[in-house]
């Protein structure tokens, strides 16, 4: 899960495997594959970096298990 920030400053977590679209306007809009939509303050580039970090951590865990 990656941590994101709502417009009101609260945080929430999203499974990056479910992200279908990230759109940048004044705020960033995220659409999941199930149709749920979220608005957050992070720029799409930051979201992408968090997804990459999440995947690296996941792969590192798998390598330790194997």
Wavefront OBJ file of the C-alpha trace (Angstrom):
o trace
v 0.000 0.000 0.000
v 1.145 3.550 -0.657
v 0.294 6.491 1.550
v -1.473 9.501 0.047
v -2.906 12.730 1.462
v -6.475 13.949 1.054
v -7.207 17.615 0.432
v -8.180 18.024 4.121
v -4.735 16.765 5.199
v -5.756 13.285 6.348
v -3.859 10.318 4.994
v -5.151 7.179 3.336
v -3.597 4.136 1.712
v -4.126 2.729 -1.780
v -3.104 -0.589 -3.257
v -0.970 0.508 -6.236
v -1.899 -2.651 -8.142
v -5.445 -1.304 -8.399
v -4.578 2.112 -9.847
v -5.826 2.481 -13.397
v -5.469 6.230 -14.060
v -3.718 9.149 -12.353
v -4.799 12.567 -13.629
v -3.246 15.894 -12.728
v -5.325 19.047 -12.564
v -5.360 21.445 -9.613
v -5.411 18.319 -7.461
v -4.522 14.774 -8.440
v -7.373 12.404 -9.265
v -6.820 8.656 -9.001
v -9.188 6.126 -10.546
v -8.979 2.492 -9.511
v -9.841 -0.482 -11.700
v -13.085 -0.932 -9.718
v -14.199 2.611 -10.611
v -13.566 4.191 -7.208
v -12.086 7.672 -7.439
v -9.867 9.505 -4.985
v -8.453 13.022 -4.847
v -5.075 13.663 -3.273
v -2.519 16.437 -2.918
v 0.517 14.513 -4.217
v 1.752 15.224 -7.729
v 1.543 12.242 -10.123
v 5.356 12.078 -10.202
v 5.403 11.548 -6.419
v 2.759 8.837 -6.719
v 4.849 7.114 -9.381
v 7.928 7.261 -7.137
v 5.957 5.706 -4.275
v 4.711 2.928 -6.536
v 8.280 2.185 -7.668
v 9.450 2.169 -4.042
v 6.582 -0.180 -3.095
v 7.452 -2.587 -5.909
v 11.164 -2.566 -5.028
v 10.340 -3.395 -1.420
v 8.002 -6.171 -2.537
v 10.599 -7.685 -4.854
v 13.302 -7.462 -2.164
v 11.037 -9.401 0.186
v 10.437 -12.075 -2.453
v 14.174 -12.432 -3.076
v 14.831 -12.990 0.643
v 12.165 -15.711 0.751
v 13.461 -17.531 -2.334
l 1 2 3 4 5 6 7 8 9 10 11 12 13 14 15 16 17 18 19 20 21 22 23 24 25 26 27 28 29 30 31 32 33 34 35 36 37 38 39 40 41 42 43 44 45 46 47 48 49 50 51 52 53 54 55 56 57 58 59 60 61 62 63 64 65 66
